[in-house]
Amino acid sequence: MKSKPTTIFVPPLKSSLAGGTTVRLTSHQTDEAYCVCEMTTMPGEVVSLHVHDRDEEFYYILEGAYEFQAGDERFTAEPGSIVVIPRDVPHQFRNAGDVPARALMIFRPGGFDELLGEMRQAAAAGTVEEKQRQAILTKWGVHFDEDPRL
């Protein structure tokens, strides 16, 4: 049963990560409707070609520049840009600049934050083997293609 909608306030991060993704709003806080993450990527860092078969993704670029490939489209997203990637569209991106880049990411429905949590929990328990990594990704509908195009 869904809870009564309430206002949610999330204060700014105290410091930016050297790189990585921070969950800002959990799926639990939104009755599984969506989750919000903030991502920092280092210059040249690439997120390989992949597809989400359950998530629609929204990116709002805060700092730096990202080169995206989504389906047959290729473009550079700079601060203030919004990128919407529907589910089932293969995509990849990289920090196209020489400074750290940051983006706010919204995943609808929620769940991507739980994928991140499972990956972090597995990593804290020791080395994450490829089979375990793939099982977590598959559980949450994320599939990587090892043939990057960027």
ABEGO torsion letter per residue (X at the ends): XBBBBBBBBBBBBABBBAEEBBBABBAAAAGGABBBBBBBBBBGBBBBBBBBAABBBBBBBABEBBBBBBEABBBBBBBGBBBBBBBGBBBBBBBABABBBBBBBBBOBBGAAAAAAAAAAAAAAEBBBAAAAAAAAAAAGBBBBABBAX
